[in-house]
Amino acid sequence: MDKTGTLTEGRPALREIITADNFAENKVLAIAAGLERGSEHPLAAAVSAAAADRGVEVEDVAEFEATPGKGLTGVLGEHRIVLGNDLFMQMHGIAIREDLQDASRRHQTEGKTVVGVAMDGILAGLLVIEDPVRSSAVNAVRYLRSEGLRLVMLTGDNERTATAVARRLGIEDVMADVLPEDKLTAVRRLQQSGAKVAMAGDGINDAPALAQADVGIAMGSGTDVALESADVTLVRGDLSVLAQARALSDATVRNIRQNLFFAFVYNGVGVPVAAGALFPFLGVTLSPMIAAAAMSASSVSVITNALRLRKSSLD
C-alpha cells in the first residue's frame, strides 16, 4: 500500500511554518507556493491553499524542475529556490540548524511531513504538513491481516513519519524514502519470492507498481494515470471498500466452484443415463421431456446460486 491518499485522506493541510534566520512566515510560504504551482503532488495543494487563505502574493517561478520523491527547484527573480525533504536539502548542501532538526524530528514522529524551503543555499524555513489517517484504514488493515495477508507500506515520505503512521494502523513492514522505481522494484522482488502481490495506490508515482502487481488497486480519488494502470478501481476511494472487494472476490470464487459442481453433477449423471448406460442392466431410459427438464433445472440451480451473491455479507 502507498501511504498518502491511500492510507491517509490525501487532503494534507499546512499546520505550522518554522522559520529560520530572518525569514518571515509569509515569505517562506510565498517561496514554497511559487514552486508548488508547477507540482501535482498532494502536498502542493496544501501549500497553495495555505497561501490563498493568508492572502500571500505568489510569484511565478522560472526553470521549474521536479525530482520525483525528493523535491523541487526553480528560480524566483534572481534567487535559486529549493524545496524538498531532508535528503533533498542535503543533496543541495543546505544545512539545517540543530534546533530546527529537533523540531522536524518531533513532528515526524507524530506522523507529520516536514518539508524544507531554501533560498540561495540558505534554509528559509520548514513547512509542517499533516495528512490525517483515513478513518476506515484501521478496520480495513485489521480485516486484511486477519485474512492472512502480509501488509507492506511503500512511501516516499521519510522513515519517521512513515513509521508513526504505520504504528497507528498496525502495519509492521515499512519501506520509506522510496522513489517510484523503488516501489516497482519492491513489487517485483516480492513476486520473485513467490508471493502474489496486490498493490493499492492513488498517485502518478504508484502507476508503475500498480501495473506490475498481480492485482493493481487504484483509489477512486486518485490520478488518471493510476486509474488507467490498475486492474480494480475503488470508486469511493475508501479502504473499507477494499476489504469488501476482497470479501466479494472470495464469495465469487466459492460461487463459481459451487456452480461447476452443480453443472458436473447434472451432466455427469444425466448424459450417461440419456445415452442408455442403465438400459442393459435395469432397462431404464430417459425420455426427452425429462432430459429437457433436467437441463433446465441445471441452469436454474446455477443461476439461483449465482444470485445469492447479491445478498452476500461483506462486513
C-alpha positions, -999 to +999 in steps of 0.1 A: +000+000+000+010+036-007+006+059+022-005+094+010-040+093-004-044+055+003-039+050+040-043+087+046-071+111+035-050+126+007-060+160+018-030+174+036-031+207+053-003+231+064-002+231+102+029+252+110+057+272+095+090+271+113+112+300+101+149+302+101+172+332+104+155+364+093+127+350+071+091+357+079+064+331+078+046+346+048+079+350+029+087+313+034+051+304+023+053+327-008+086+310-019+071+275-014+038+283-031+056+297-061+074+264-066+044+243-058+024+259-086+041+236-110+037+204-090+008+179-089+018+163-056-009+164-029+014+184-006+014+212-033-023+217-028-018+221+009+008+248+004-012+266-023-044+266-001-025+280+029-011+308+007-045+316-006-060+316+030-034+341+042-036+363+011+000+358+003+011+371-031+027+343-051+052+350-078+059+328-109+090+306-107+112+301-137+133+270-145+110+247-125+123+212-121+108+183-101+128+154-088+103+126-081+101+116-045+126+142-033+117+179-041+115+209-064+139+236-076+134+268-095+144+304-099+124+332-082+136+366-096+174+363-091+172+337-063+176+300-066+149+282-047+149+246-033+120+228-017+121+192-005+127+165+021+158+162+043+177+142+017+170+168-010+183+195+013+215+175+019+219+169-019+219+207-024+243+213+005+217+232+026+224+230+064+197+228+090+203+241+124+202+216+153+172+232+169+152+230+137+163+194+132+149+186+166+116+203+158+115+184+125+121+150+142+094+158+168+068+165+141+078+135+120+074+111+150+039+124+153+032+113+117+035+147+101+055+155+070+082+182+072+094+200+040+124+223+039+124+256+019+157+272+010+168+303-009+203+307-024+216+278-004+203+291+029+174+274+048+144+297+049+122+275+070+103+243+074+067+235+065+049+211+088+021+193+068-004+168+082-024+143+062-049+126+086-051+088+086-083+076+069-110+067+095-116+035+076-080+025+074-076+009+108-105-015+104-096-023+068-060-031+078-072-052+107-095-072+084-069-078+057-044-090+084-070-114+098-073-128+063-037-138+064-023-111+041+011-096+047+008-058+045+037-035+034+036+003+033+056+018+004+060+056+007+083+084-005+079+100+029+107+099+055+111+069+078+100+086+110+067+099+095+060+066+078+068+045+109+045+067+130+016+063+106+023+025+103+023+022+141-012+037+143-025+013+117-007-018+129+014-023+098+048-038+106+066-037+072+075-002+061+096+009+032+102+047+034+121+072+013+113+052-018+112+065-054+086+054-080+111+029-094+118+016-059+081+008-055+082-011-088+114-030-077+097-039-043+067-054-061+089-074-085+111-086-056+080-099-037+068-116-069+101-132-074+100-146-039+068-165-049+042-141-035+011-129-052+011-091-049-018-067-048-008-030-049-030-002-037-022+034-046-035+066-060-007+087-074+014+091-105+043+077-085+023+045-079+014+038-115+045+016-124+039-006-093+002-008-099+008-020-135+034-046-123+014-061-094-007-092-099-037-070-089-034-032-091-059-014-070-065+024-075-083+047-052-112+064-069-099+098-059-065+091-075-048+104-106-059+093-141-026+076-146-031+054-115-067+046-126-055+035-160-027+014-146-048-005-121-070-036-125-095-026-099-108+009-090-124+016-056-149+042-067-155+056-032-117+058-025-124+043+009-102+015+023-133-002+038-143-009+002-110-027-003-119-051+024-154-055+009-139-061-026-118-089-012-148-105+006-168-103-026-139-119-046-138-148-021-176-152-023-175-151-061-148-178-063-167-201-039-199-195-060-181-204-092-169-237-077-204-245-064-218-238-099-192-260-115-202-288-090-239-284-099-232-285-136-209-315-134-234-335-112-263-329-136-243-337-167-223-365-151-254-383-141-278-372-169-257-377-200-248-414-194-284-422-185-297-404-216-271-424-236-287-456-223-259-466-199-285-482-175-307-499-201-287-532-204-289-536-166-321-521-154-340-514-186-341-477-177-341-450-204-345-412-202-374-396-221-366-363-240-390-344-218-373-355-186-339-347-201-350-312-211-364-307-176-332-318-160-312-295-183-334-266-173-331-275-136-293-274-140-294-239-155-319-227-128-298-240-100-267-224-113-284-190-118-302-191-085-269-199-067-251-170-085-279-146-075-271-153-038-241-131-043-265-101-042-271-109-005-236-118+005-225-102+037-194-080+030-188-067+065 
